[in-house]
Structures are given as structure tokens and as C-alpha cells.
């Protein structure tokens, strides 16, 4: 089930931050693990969004010469769900750009990115399964 797989990515990301991020005074001290966790969480976001688009009957068509881009996701989500698009933009900007590429290690910033990731994930939550929550 793709929900469980995407949830596993996001849970692994939070576990990496808890066990190896070494939070002190509102900042993670080890940016290597922040980058790793943010990349992992963002992959979970992409998996969840791909699943959401398939559920809605509007998957991104595979390209023969290139990969899917963030513009592809934005275009699809802007047609289907503006609120989810906002969460996707937040997850992309915080987790992928700021956390993964730039190594932003501010606890509250990364936490908001994870919150957006969980919101996206819970959009594909099957009935009868409790949604993922962000815990301290």
C-alpha cells in the first residue's frame, strides 16, 4: 500500500532527526542528518502526491526523455486542489530546497516542512487507518 510506504519515509525522516540531528537550543547541530532527513521526507511527499494524482485520475504522464519536475506537480495540483498545492509548495521549499540543498538546521523551520509533508500524506490515508501525526 503506497500510503504506508510514503508514511514510512516520513517516519524515517523524523526518526533520523530525533536520533542523529542533535537538537540544541532550537537548532539541529548535525546538518548532514538534517539534509538526509529532509531528502527522505520529500521523497515521501512525492510518493504521496503521485498517489493522490492517481486517485484523482490525473497522474503526471511519464516523459521518455526526462524526469517529472516540480513544475509538473505544481501544474497538476493547481488544477485539482489549491490547498494541497500550498502544502506541496511549503514542503518543496522547506524540505527540498532549504533543508536538503541548503542545510537549514533551524528546528522550527524543518518541523513546519514535516507538518506539510504529513498533511499531504494524510490526503491519501485509507479509511479506517489513523493518520500520521507530528510528535515532539
Residue pairs with C-beta under 8 A, 6 or more apart in sequence:
1 126
2 47
2 48
2 50
2 51
2 124
3 48
3 51
3 121
3 124
3 125
3 126
3 129
5 47
6 44
6 45
6 47
6 48
6 51
6 121
6 124
7 44
7 121
7 132
8 44
9 40
9 41
9 43
9 44
9 47
10 40
10 41
10 44
10 45
10 114
10 117
10 118
10 121
10 132
11 132
12 37
12 40
13 37
13 38
13 40
13 41
13 44
13 114
13 117
14 37
14 41
14 114
14 134
14 135
16 33
16 36
16 37
16 40
17 23
17 28
17 33
17 34
17 37
17 110
20 30
20 33
21 28
21 29
21 30
21 33
21 34
21 37
21 105
22 28
22 29
22 30
22 33
23 29
23 107
26 106
26 107
26 108
27 105
27 106
27 107
28 34
28 105
28 106
28 107
28 110
29 105
31 103
31 105
34 99
34 103
34 104
34 105
34 110
35 99
35 100
35 101
35 103
37 99
37 110
38 94
38 95
38 96
38 98
38 99
38 100
38 110
38 113
39 95
39 96
39 99
39 100
41 91
41 95
41 113
41 114
41 117
42 91
42 92
42 95
42 96
42 100
42 117
44 117
44 121
45 88
45 91
45 92
45 95
45 116
45 117
45 120
45 121
46 73
48 117
48 120
48 121
48 123
48 124
49 73
49 77
49 84
49 88
49 120
50 59
50 60
51 124
52 81
52 84
52 120
52 123
52 124
53 59
53 60
53 76
53 77
53 80
55 124
56 80
58 76
58 79
58 80
60 68
60 72
60 73
60 76
62 68
70 92
70 96
73 88
73 92
74 85
74 88
74 89
77 84
77 85
77 88
78 85
81 123
84 120
84 123
87 116
87 119
87 120
88 116
88 120
90 112
90 113
90 116
91 113
91 116
91 117
91 120
93 113
94 104
94 109
94 110
94 112
94 113
94 116
95 110
95 113
95 114
95 116
95 117
98 104
98 109
98 113
99 109
99 110
99 113
104 110
111 134
114 134
115 134
118 131
118 132
118 133
118 134
121 131
121 132
122 131
122 132
125 131
125 132
